Amino acid sequence: MTTRMEFAVTGMHCNSCGLLIDDEVEELPGVTSSSTDVRKERTIVDLTASIDPDAIVAAIAEAGYGAVLVP
């Protein structure tokens, strides 16, 4: 079973920003994919395991950007 979470992301300027975010998030255990749309300022994360959304926010922050879970 796959779960999907969506995050609103701030501070991105170009497609390289999205790639940095995806690289950081995809390193988390249980994450199968991360797809960031710079224009929409959103990151979609697919998971196979239960992960605290704060861990994903922290990974995005590690890449240098702000994020909040979209309800």
ABEGO torsion letter per residue (X at the ends): XBBBBBBBBBGBABAAAAAAAAAAAAABBGBABBBBBAAAGBBBBBBABBBBAAAAAAAAAAAGBBBBBBX
